[in-house]
């Protein structure tokens, strides 16, 4: 079953185009690469993921990163 695309997700999360950085421009830290691999493996088998952050700002940064990916 293919992954669902949500057309209004970027509007709901209010992602700005200025804050996006492509992976070619900047290499991700090792822990982030590990996190992305784990997320992709769980999503591939129809799993769900919960990411906990310590602050609201860090959760916004993770959300913006994942939406831009």
WOSULFEN-V996627 format. One record per residue. N is the residue number from 0. RES is the residue in three letters. PSI is psi in whole degrees, -180 to 180 (NA if undefined). D_FIRST is the distance of its C-alpha to the first C-alpha in Angstrom with 1 decimal. Layout:
[[N | RES | PSI | D_FIRST] [N | RES | PSI | D_FIRST]]
This chain:
[[0 | UNK | 127 | 0.0] [1 | UNK | 156 | 3.8] [2 | UNK | 143 | 6.6] [3 | UNK | 142 | 8.9] [4 | UNK | 134 | 12.3] [5 | UNK | 112 | 15.3] [6 | UNK | -35 | 18.2] [7 | UNK | 12 | 20.9] [8 | UNK | -43 | 20.1] [9 | UNK | -35 | 22.8] [10 | UNK | -41 | 25.3] [11 | UNK | -42 | 24.7] [12 | UNK | -9 | 25.2] [13 | UNK | 57 | 28.1] [14 | UNK | 131 | 27.3] [15 | UNK | 146 | 30.2] [16 | UNK | -24 | 30.0] [17 | UNK | -30 | 33.1] [18 | UNK | -4 | 31.7] [19 | UNK | 138 | 28.9] [20 | UNK | 127 | 29.6] [21 | UNK | 157 | 27.5] [22 | UNK | -21 | 27.0] [23 | UNK | -31 | 29.3] [24 | UNK | -34 | 32.1] [25 | UNK | 131 | 32.0] [26 | UNK | 139 | 30.7] [27 | UNK | 149 | 28.9] [28 | UNK | 159 | 30.8] [29 | UNK | -40 | 29.8] [30 | UNK | -33 | 28.6] [31 | UNK | -38 | 26.3] [32 | UNK | -41 | 24.8] [33 | UNK | -44 | 24.4] [34 | UNK | -44 | 22.7] [35 | UNK | -39 | 20.2] [36 | UNK | -43 | 19.4] [37 | UNK | -42 | 18.9] [38 | UNK | -47 | 16.7] [39 | UNK | -39 | 14.4] [40 | UNK | -38 | 14.4] [41 | UNK | -41 | 13.6] [42 | UNK | -34 | 10.8] [43 | UNK | -29 | 9.2] [44 | UNK | 27 | 9.4] [45 | UNK | 29 | 8.3] [46 | UNK | 171 | 12.1] [47 | UNK | 153 | 14.4] [48 | UNK | 144 | 17.5] [49 | UNK | 121 | 20.9] [50 | UNK | 123 | 23.4] [51 | UNK | 136 | 27.0] [52 | UNK | 164 | 29.7] [53 | UNK | -31 | 33.4] [54 | UNK | 162 | 34.2] [55 | UNK | -40 | 32.8] [56 | UNK | -44 | 33.5] [57 | UNK | -34 | 31.4] [58 | UNK | -37 | 28.5] [59 | UNK | -39 | 28.8] [60 | UNK | -42 | 29.0] [61 | UNK | -43 | 25.8] [62 | UNK | -48 | 24.0] [63 | UNK | -40 | 25.6] [64 | UNK | -47 | 24.7] [65 | UNK | -36 | 20.9] [66 | UNK | -38 | 20.8] [67 | UNK | -17 | 22.7] [68 | UNK | NA | 20.6]]
